[in-house]
Amino acid sequence: MMEADRPGKLFIGGLNTETNEKTLEVVFGKFGHILEVLLMKDRETNKSRGFAFITFQSPADAKDAAKDMNGKSLDGKTIKVERANKPSFEGRNRRRLPSLSRNRGPPRSLRCGRGGSGGTRGRPSRAGHLDNDGYTVNLNMSSSRGPFPVKRGPTSRSGGPPPKR
């Protein structure tokens, strides 16, 4: 998906950590008027993270720069140059938001009879109290899957697993 509001924006990856904004401006400036050079830096060390974004005034200039500079060497490293895309929030290391299609009906903990409140969303009369199996329901948990049973220590029985039903 192309970035609609910035069609002349390029991503430059694989940069040498010593490459700075000035160098990028000089090297890419020969393709056309540059509006912005944004070198991404580490917050703590202020060193380059090895990638940057360059915005050209003209999308055609950006296209020419990407075609000509992709795979070229800059400060001893081969760089990758391509049109910038809007960030994807479903990328590798990002948390996914639960989709509506997966969340049909009450959570599993409320579908089974153990520790639930019969599928109702209101406050159970046993809130905060242990049932026969040592489970309790806490509706104040901030979970995307809703309330779930929480084990609260050994039961008053032998302390072993609950009996098979």
N, CA, C and O of each residue as an XYZ file, in Angstrom:
660
protein
N       0.859     -1.184      0.000
C       0.000      0.000      0.000
C       0.897      1.236      0.000
O       1.764      1.366      0.864
N       0.705      2.118     -0.930
C       1.531      3.332     -1.038
C       1.016      4.397     -0.077
O      -0.176      4.459      0.226
N       1.898      5.198      0.376
C       1.524      6.279      1.275
C       0.922      7.398      0.455
O       1.639      8.093     -0.264
N      -0.379      7.585      0.551
C      -1.114      8.503     -0.317
C      -0.689      9.961     -0.134
O      -0.601     10.706     -1.110
N      -0.423     10.376      1.117
C      -0.104     11.779      1.341
C       1.356     12.106      1.035
O       1.699     13.285      0.948
N       2.218     11.125      0.870
C       3.644     11.337      0.576
C       4.115     10.391     -0.531
O       4.900      9.482     -0.260
N       3.656     10.583     -1.769
C       4.057      9.670     -2.843
C       5.536      9.766     -3.189
O       6.061      8.859     -3.835
N       6.226     10.824     -2.788
C       7.647     10.980     -3.091
C       8.546     10.553     -1.954
O       9.702     10.971     -1.895
N       8.042      9.729     -1.046
C       8.823      9.332      0.121
C       9.495      7.981     -0.139
O       8.858      7.032     -0.595
N      10.804      7.916      0.164
C      11.585      6.699     -0.030
C      12.071      6.147      1.302
O      12.318      6.886      2.255
N      12.198      4.830      1.338
C      12.836      4.136      2.459
C      14.237      3.766      2.002
O      14.411      3.225      0.910
N      15.233      4.051      2.825
C      16.610      3.683      2.532
C      17.090      2.802      3.680
O      17.185      3.261      4.818
N      17.391      1.542      3.386
C      17.802      0.583      4.402
C      19.213      0.092      4.159
O      19.766      0.265      3.073
N      19.793     -0.527      5.185
C      21.138     -1.076      5.079
C      22.229     -0.040      5.155
O      23.338     -0.271      4.674
N      21.936      1.104      5.754
C      22.922      2.188      5.838
C      24.025      1.876      6.841
O      23.802      1.192      7.840
N      25.203      2.385      6.559
C      26.312      2.348      7.493
C      25.910      3.217      8.691
O      25.285      4.262      8.513
N      26.261      2.797      9.895
C      25.889      3.588     11.083
C      26.590      4.940     11.121
O      26.196      5.822     11.883
N      27.629      5.108     10.300
C      28.339      6.391     10.231
C      27.721      7.346      9.206
O      28.070      8.526      9.179
N      26.820      6.858      8.374
C      26.174      7.717      7.367
C      25.255      8.701      8.085
O      24.486      8.312      8.964
N      25.339      9.996      7.702
C      24.516     11.009      8.365
C      23.545     11.660      7.372
O      23.556     11.352      6.181
N      22.709     12.565      7.886
C      21.706     13.245      7.068
C      22.336     14.036      5.918
O      21.821     14.046      4.800
N      23.461     14.696      6.212
C      24.138     15.520      5.201
C      24.557     14.665      4.008
O      24.347     15.051      2.858
N      25.156     13.491      4.288
C      25.585     12.583      3.228
C      24.392     12.153      2.376
O      24.470     12.148      1.147
N      23.302     11.798      3.025
C      22.104     11.368      2.295
C      21.565     12.500      1.415
O      21.151     12.281      0.276
N      21.582     13.710      1.969
C      21.090     14.866      1.215
C      21.948     15.126     -0.022
O      21.419     15.442     -1.087
N      23.261     14.994      0.113
C      24.168     15.226     -1.020
C      23.982     14.143     -2.083
O      23.851     14.445     -3.270
N      23.971     12.862     -1.643
C      23.886     11.750     -2.586
C      22.537     11.718     -3.302
O      22.493     11.532     -4.518
N      21.445     11.895     -2.572
C      20.114     11.804     -3.181
C      19.651     13.132     -3.772
O      18.718     13.156     -4.575
N      20.286     14.234     -3.387
C      19.905     15.553     -3.894
C      20.107     15.718     -5.387
O      19.491     16.592     -5.996
N      20.955     14.901     -5.993
C      21.180     14.999     -7.446
C      19.975     14.535     -8.259
O      19.918     14.772     -9.466
N      19.007     13.875     -7.613
C      17.812     13.399     -8.318
C      16.667     14.408     -8.303
O      15.719     14.281     -9.078
N      16.749     15.403     -7.432
C      15.695     16.410     -7.366
C      15.641     17.076     -6.007
O      16.445     16.787     -5.120
N      14.672     17.980     -5.858
C      14.522     18.762     -4.626
C      14.018     17.869     -3.483
O      12.983     17.213     -3.596
N      14.779     17.862     -2.379
C      14.425     17.055     -1.206
C      13.711     17.935     -0.186
O      14.181     19.018      0.164
N      12.565     17.444      0.281
C      11.808     18.160      1.307
C      12.268     17.789      2.718
O      12.297     18.634      3.612
N      12.632     16.498      2.909
C      12.982     16.050      4.259
C      13.900     14.833      4.200
O      13.707     13.931      3.384
N      14.901     14.823      5.077
C      15.748     13.656      5.296
C      15.570     13.280      6.759
O      15.855     14.077      7.652
N      15.092     12.047      7.001
C      14.828     11.598      8.360
C      15.639     10.337      8.623
O      15.245      9.243      8.218
N      16.780     10.493      9.306
C      17.646      9.371      9.661
C      17.186      8.852     11.012
O      17.151      9.600     11.989
N      16.836      7.587     11.071
C      16.322      7.012     12.312
C      17.485      6.693     13.240
O      18.443      6.025     12.850
N      17.387      7.191     14.500
C      18.472      7.032     15.466
C      17.965      6.352     16.728
O      16.787      6.441     17.073
N      18.880      5.672     17.407
C      18.587      5.044     18.685
C      18.347      6.128     19.724
O      19.097      7.102     19.789
N      17.316      5.970     20.532
C      16.975      6.992     21.543
C      18.066      7.175     22.584
O      18.343      8.296     23.010
N      18.682      6.081     22.991
C      19.656      6.156     24.074
C      21.039      6.580     23.602
O      21.675      7.429     24.226
N      21.511      5.989     22.495
C      22.878      6.253     22.043
C      22.957      7.359     21.001
O      24.035      7.900     20.752
N      21.836      7.698     20.396
C      21.746      8.706     19.325
C      22.539      8.293     18.084
O      22.862      9.134     17.244
N      22.856      6.988     17.966
C      23.542      6.472     16.777
C      22.499      6.033     15.756
O      21.373      5.679     16.105
N      22.896      6.063     14.494
C      22.005      5.648     13.419
C      21.557      4.207     13.608
O      22.335      3.354     14.033
N      20.294      3.945     13.288
C      19.756      2.583     13.344
C      19.921      1.875     12.003
O      19.536      0.714     11.865
N      20.495      2.569     11.007
C      20.789      1.936      9.730
C      19.718      2.081      8.668
O      19.767      1.406      7.640
N      18.742      2.964      8.908
C      17.762      3.245      7.865
C      17.266      4.678      7.969
O      17.380      5.328      9.009
N      16.709      5.151      6.850
C      16.267      6.547      6.788
C      15.083      6.666      5.834
O      14.772      5.738      5.086
N      14.432      7.823      5.875
C      13.366      8.163      4.940
C      13.731      9.496      4.298
O      14.135     10.440      4.977
N      13.581      9.555      2.990
C      13.836     10.792      2.256
C      12.577     11.123      1.473
O      12.044     10.279      0.754
N      12.101     12.364      1.617
C      10.909     12.799      0.900
C      11.306     13.806     -0.172
O      11.871     14.861      0.117
N      10.996     13.452     -1.413
C      11.240     14.333     -2.552
C       9.991     15.147     -2.831
O       8.872     14.709     -2.562
N      10.196     16.338     -3.375
C       9.057     17.163     -3.756
C       8.283     16.488     -4.890
O       7.052     16.520     -4.910
N       9.002     15.883     -5.826
C       8.375     15.251     -6.984
C       8.414     13.728     -6.853
O       9.483     13.159     -6.636
N       7.255     13.054     -6.982
C       7.233     11.593     -6.962
C       8.080     10.982     -8.087
O       8.643      9.900     -7.917
N       8.171     11.657     -9.214
C       8.982     11.162    -10.336
C      10.467     11.153     -9.957
O      11.193     10.228    -10.322
N      10.919     12.177     -9.227
C      12.309     12.221     -8.766
C      12.584     11.077     -7.793
O      13.647     10.457     -7.832
N      11.617     10.806     -6.922
C      11.765      9.709     -5.965
C      11.867      8.376     -6.700
O      12.675      7.519     -6.342
N      11.052      8.215     -7.715
C      11.071      6.978     -8.500
C      12.427      6.788     -9.184
O      12.978      5.687     -9.186
N      12.958      7.866     -9.761
C      14.272      7.809    -10.414
C      15.375      7.467     -9.408
O      16.261      6.665     -9.701
N      15.315      8.077     -8.229
C      16.318      7.831     -7.195
C      16.272      6.380     -6.738
O      17.314      5.749     -6.558
N      15.072      5.852     -6.550
C      14.920      4.466     -6.108
C      15.483      3.504     -7.154
O      16.173      2.540     -6.824
N      15.176      3.785     -8.413
C      15.629      2.914     -9.495
C      17.159      2.944     -9.623
O      17.788      1.906     -9.827
N      17.739      4.116     -9.503
C      19.177      4.278     -9.704
C      20.011      3.875     -8.483
O      21.111      3.347     -8.649
N      19.524      4.106     -7.275
C      20.335      3.913     -6.068
C      20.141      2.555     -5.389
O      20.981      2.147     -4.587
N      19.057      1.854     -5.692
C      18.826      0.564     -5.056
C      19.948     -0.411     -5.415
O      20.254     -0.619     -6.589
N      20.553     -1.003     -4.386
C      21.639     -1.959     -4.597
C      23.015     -1.329     -4.726
O      24.008     -2.045     -4.851
N      23.093     -0.014     -4.699
C      24.388      0.681     -4.794
C      25.077      0.694     -3.429
O      24.454      0.448     -2.396
N      26.361      0.985     -3.454
C      27.144      1.055     -2.230
C      27.221      2.499     -1.744
O      27.480      3.415     -2.524
N      26.994      2.687     -0.450
C      27.097      4.013      0.168
C      27.872      3.837      1.476
O      27.455      3.072      2.346
N      28.973      4.528      1.611
C      29.834      4.432      2.796
C      30.208      2.978      3.098
O      30.261      2.565      4.257
N      30.466      2.212      2.036
C      30.931      0.838      2.200
C      29.861     -0.208      2.396
O      30.192     -1.377      2.597
N      28.577      0.160      2.348
C      27.503     -0.820      2.536
C      26.514     -0.735      1.380
O      26.215      0.353      0.886
N      26.009     -1.887      0.952
C      24.994     -1.927     -0.097
C      23.666     -1.505      0.502
O      23.234     -2.051      1.518
N      23.014     -0.528     -0.128
C      21.763     -0.004      0.424
C      20.561     -0.493     -0.371
O      20.662     -0.846     -1.546
N      19.437     -0.499      0.303
C      18.169     -0.865     -0.305
C      17.338      0.415     -0.367
O      17.145      1.081      0.650
N      16.850      0.759     -1.553
C      16.055      1.977     -1.715
C      14.750      1.601     -2.387
O      14.743      1.006     -3.465
N      13.643      1.951     -1.743
C      12.329      1.674     -2.311
C      11.321      2.698     -1.812
O      11.559      3.409     -0.836
N      10.186      2.756     -2.508
C       9.143      3.686     -2.071
C       8.656      3.272     -0.696
O       8.476      2.087     -0.416
N       8.447      4.265      0.159
C       8.026      3.996      1.537
C       6.569      3.583      1.566
O       5.738      4.113      0.828
N       6.275      2.628      2.430
C       4.898      2.184      2.650
C       4.438      2.673      4.005
O       5.251      2.954      4.886
N       3.144      2.772      4.166
C       2.619      3.098      5.490
C       2.969      1.951      6.414
O       3.029      0.805      5.970
N       3.203      2.233      7.702
C       3.556      1.155      8.620
C       2.428      0.144      8.745
O       1.253      0.509      8.770
N       2.790     -1.111      8.823
C       1.824     -2.181      9.010
C       1.837     -2.560     10.478
O       2.885     -2.914     11.018
N       0.693     -2.492     11.127
C       0.638     -2.813     12.544
C       0.438     -4.298     12.776
O       0.274     -4.735     13.915
N       0.450     -5.079     11.699
C       0.390     -6.519     11.860
C       1.701     -7.134     11.433
O       1.738     -8.255     10.926
N       2.783     -6.395     11.640
C       4.106     -6.872     11.267
C       4.643     -7.888     12.251
O       3.920     -8.356     13.131
N       5.914     -8.228     12.102
C       6.556     -9.283     12.880
C       6.416     -9.101     14.379
O       5.840     -9.953     15.056
N       6.928     -8.018     14.898
C       7.051     -7.883     16.348
C       5.966     -7.024     16.969
O       6.131     -6.508     18.074
N       4.906     -6.877     16.292
C       3.832     -6.051     16.837
C       2.710     -6.938     17.349
O       2.454     -8.013     16.806
N       2.037     -6.469     18.412
C       0.915     -7.221     18.943
C      -0.278     -7.072     18.024
O      -0.588     -5.970     17.571
N      -0.932     -8.156     17.753
C      -2.125     -8.100     16.904
C      -3.347     -7.828     17.764
O      -3.479     -8.346     18.873
N      -4.219     -7.020     17.239
C      -5.477     -6.787     17.913
C      -6.400     -7.936     17.575
O      -6.374     -8.424     16.445
N      -7.220     -8.388     18.517
C      -8.095     -9.513     18.204
C      -9.101     -9.117     17.136
O      -9.697     -8.041     17.193
N      -9.281     -9.996     16.169
C     -10.248     -9.700     15.120
C     -11.640    -10.087     15.610
O     -11.792    -10.963     16.461
N     -12.629     -9.435     15.071
C     -13.998     -9.691     15.511
C     -14.450    -11.087     15.141
O     -15.265    -11.671     15.855
N     -13.943    -11.649     14.035
C     -14.387    -12.967     13.601
C     -13.963    -14.058     14.577
O     -14.622    -15.095     14.652
N     -12.874    -13.851     15.333
C     -12.429    -14.867     16.279
C     -13.169    -14.786     17.605
O     -13.155    -15.753     18.366
N     -13.801    -13.688     17.899
C     -14.442    -13.493     19.196
C     -15.953    -13.615     19.088
O     -16.682    -12.644     19.290
N     -16.406    -14.792     18.774
C     -17.854    -15.002     18.695
C     -18.330    -15.607     19.998
O     -17.781    -16.607     20.461
N     -19.325    -15.019     20.579
C     -19.907    -15.565     21.793
C     -19.051    -15.293     23.010
O     -18.031    -14.608     22.937
N     -19.491    -15.850     24.143
C     -18.747    -15.615     25.389
C     -17.415    -16.349     25.363
O     -17.256    -17.315     24.618
N     -16.460    -15.902     26.165
C     -15.167    -16.571     26.237
C     -15.319    -18.020     26.675
O     -16.323    -18.381     27.290
N     -14.324    -18.856     26.362
C     -14.393    -20.278     26.700
C     -14.638    -20.496     28.182
O     -15.348    -21.423     28.568
N     -14.056    -19.651     29.005
C     -14.210    -19.843     30.446
C     -15.664    -19.713     30.880
O     -16.065    -20.284     31.895
N     -16.450    -18.968     30.120
C     -17.855    -18.836     30.483
C     -18.710    -19.899     29.814
O     -19.839    -20.141     30.241
N     -18.183    -20.546     28.757
C     -18.943    -21.599     28.089
C     -18.948    -22.862     28.929
O     -19.952    -23.574     28.970
N     -17.842    -23.149     29.598
C     -17.838    -24.334     30.443
C     -18.411    -23.938     31.798
O     -18.416    -22.759     32.153
N     -18.884    -24.901     32.540
C     -19.567    -24.584     33.780
C     -18.633    -24.318     34.942
O     -19.100    -23.950     36.020
N     -17.335    -24.487     34.766
C     -16.401    -24.429     35.888
C     -15.992    -22.996     36.217
O     -15.284    -22.361     35.435
N     -16.419    -22.492     37.339
C     -15.968    -21.195     37.804
C     -16.626    -20.023     37.110
O     -16.316    -18.873     37.421
N     -17.508    -20.278     36.195
C     -18.144    -19.187     35.469
C     -19.399    -18.725     36.164
O     -19.700    -19.154     37.278
N     -20.120    -17.861     35.515
C     -21.349    -17.354     36.107
C     -22.533    -17.681     35.211
O     -23.487    -16.907     35.132
N     -22.475    -18.827     34.531
C     -23.594    -19.237     33.696
C     -23.680    -18.462     32.395
O     -24.725    -18.489     31.745
N     -22.633    -17.780     31.993
C     -22.641    -17.058     30.730
C     -23.149    -15.641     30.837
O     -23.193    -14.930     29.833
N     -23.536    -15.204     32.027
C     -24.020    -13.836     32.158
C     -22.837    -12.907     32.307
O     -21.777    -13.317     32.780
N     -23.007    -11.663     31.908
C     -21.915    -10.693     31.992
C     -22.005     -9.844     33.262
O     -21.099     -9.055     33.532
N     -23.050     -9.983     34.026
C     -23.210     -9.182     35.240
C     -22.301     -9.675     36.347
O     -21.480    -10.568     36.135
N     -22.446     -9.097     37.526
C     -21.605     -9.507     38.651
C     -22.149    -10.814     39.223
O     -23.325    -10.878     39.581
N     -21.334    -11.841     39.315
C     -21.809    -13.090     39.917
C     -21.961    -12.927     41.423
O     -21.259    -12.138     42.057
N     -22.877    -13.678     41.968
C     -23.104    -13.557     43.409
C     -21.933    -14.124     44.195
O     -21.783    -13.829     45.380
N     -21.076    -14.960     43.527
C     -19.943    -15.556     44.217
C     -18.651    -14.794     43.972
O     -17.579    -15.339     44.237
N     -18.697    -13.578     43.484
C     -17.477    -12.842     43.131
C     -16.555    -12.748     44.335
O     -16.956    -12.275     45.399
N     -15.326    -13.198     44.164
C     -14.360    -13.139     45.247
C     -14.407    -14.342     46.162
O     -13.555    -14.461     47.043
N     -15.379    -15.255     45.992
C     -15.479    -16.437     46.833
C     -15.026    -17.654     46.057
O     -15.211    -17.726     44.842
N     -14.432    -18.611     46.752
C     -13.988    -19.835     46.104
C     -15.163    -20.784     45.955
O     -16.001    -20.894     46.850
N     -15.223    -21.482     44.798
C     -16.253    -22.503     44.653
C     -15.677    -23.836     45.117
O     -14.600    -23.860     45.713
N     -16.361    -24.935     44.861
C     -15.926    -26.243     45.353
C     -14.573    -26.672     44.805
O     -13.865    -27.441     45.456
N     -14.199    -26.194     43.625
C     -12.931    -26.603     43.028
C     -11.804    -25.606     43.292
O     -10.703    -25.795     42.773
N     -12.028    -24.578     44.061
C     -10.983    -23.619     44.378
C     -10.777    -22.555     43.324
O      -9.704    -21.954     43.277
N     -11.759    -22.295     42.473
C     -11.662    -21.278     41.436
C     -12.558    -20.107     41.796
O     -13.570    -20.263     42.480
N     -12.171    -18.941     41.326
C     -12.995    -17.763     41.509
C     -13.007    -16.963     40.218
O     -12.096    -17.085     39.399
N     -14.020    -16.159     40.038
C     -14.121    -15.340     38.844
C     -13.852    -13.898     39.233
O     -14.454    -13.376     40.171
N     -12.950    -13.261     38.513
C     -12.646    -11.860     38.756
C     -12.998    -11.101     37.485
O     -12.264    -11.187     36.500
N     -14.094    -10.364     37.483
C     -14.540     -9.651     36.292
C     -13.790     -8.355     36.074
O     -14.028     -7.676     35.075
N     -12.889     -7.986     36.976
C     -12.135     -6.751     36.799
C     -10.809     -6.978     36.078
O     -10.015     -6.046     35.959
N     -10.556     -8.169     35.603
C      -9.320     -8.457     34.865
C      -9.377     -7.741     33.527
O     -10.420     -7.750     32.874
N      -8.284     -7.121     33.104
C      -8.260     -6.434     31.819
C      -7.697     -7.374     30.768
O      -6.511     -7.317     30.442
N      -8.541     -8.229     30.246
C      -8.133     -9.197     29.236
C      -9.023     -9.024     28.026
O     -10.218     -8.760     28.163
N      -8.449     -9.171     26.836
C      -9.246     -9.031     25.628
C     -10.185    -10.216     25.458
O     -11.122    -10.153     24.663
N      -9.944    -11.299     26.199
C     -10.779    -12.484     26.067
C     -11.840    -12.535     27.153
O     -12.587    -13.511     27.221
N     -11.934    -11.537     27.993
C     -12.970    -11.498     29.006
C     -12.524    -12.168     30.296
O     -11.350    -12.503     30.451
N     -13.474    -12.369     31.239
C     -13.125    -12.947     32.533
C     -12.730    -14.415     32.392
O     -13.200    -15.111     31.492
N     -11.860    -14.875     33.291
C     -11.453    -16.269     33.271
C     -11.199    -16.726     34.696
O     -10.903    -15.908     35.567
N     -11.314    -18.033     34.944
C     -11.129    -18.520     36.314
C      -9.674    -18.383     36.745
O      -8.754    -18.551     35.945
N      -9.483    -18.075     38.025
C      -8.150    -17.913     38.584
C      -8.016    -18.873     39.752
O      -8.837    -18.859     40.669
N      -6.976    -19.712     39.721
C      -6.747    -20.672     40.808
C      -6.234    -19.919     42.027
O      -5.329    -19.094     41.906
N      -6.793    -20.186     43.183
C      -6.432    -19.483     44.416
C      -5.922    -20.455     45.485
O      -6.556    -20.596     46.531
N      -4.800    -21.123     45.248
C      -4.210    -21.983     46.262
C      -4.866    -23.347     46.324
O      -5.790    -23.631     45.562
N      -4.390    -24.205     47.237
C      -4.921    -25.569     47.338
C      -6.345    -25.569     47.875
O      -6.763    -24.680     48.617
N      -7.069    -26.609     47.467
C      -8.457    -26.722     47.930
C      -8.472    -27.264     49.347
O      -7.431    -27.648     49.880
N      -9.635    -27.296     49.954
C      -9.762    -27.794     51.309
C      -9.660    -29.314     51.350
O      -9.554    -29.898     52.428
N      -9.692    -29.966     50.171
C      -9.570    -31.430     50.104
C      -8.101    -31.833     50.282
O      -7.365    -31.189     51.030
N      -7.692    -32.865     49.617
C      -6.343    -33.418     49.782
C      -5.262    -32.539     49.166
O      -4.080    -32.770     49.420
N      -5.618    -31.553     48.377
C      -4.628    -30.681     47.758
C      -4.191    -31.180     46.386
O      -3.390    -30.520     45.723
N      -4.691    -32.309     45.952
C      -4.345    -32.868     44.651
C      -5.213    -32.287     43.550
O      -5.947    -31.325     43.775
N      -5.132    -32.867     42.358
C      -5.951    -32.368     41.255
C      -7.427    -32.654     41.507
O      -7.764    -33.562     42.267
N      -8.311    -31.877     40.869
C      -9.749    -32.110     41.098
C     -10.146    -33.477     40.548
O      -9.525    -33.978     39.611
N     -11.174    -34.074     41.129
C     -11.595    -35.390     40.684
C     -12.124    -35.352     39.255
O     -12.676    -34.345     38.810
N     -11.946    -36.474     38.536
C     -12.462    -36.606     37.172
C     -13.979    -36.645     37.218
O     -14.570    -37.228     38.127
N     -14.605    -36.015     36.224
C     -16.078    -36.021     36.187
C     -16.565    -36.831     35.037
O     -17.774    -36.955     34.837
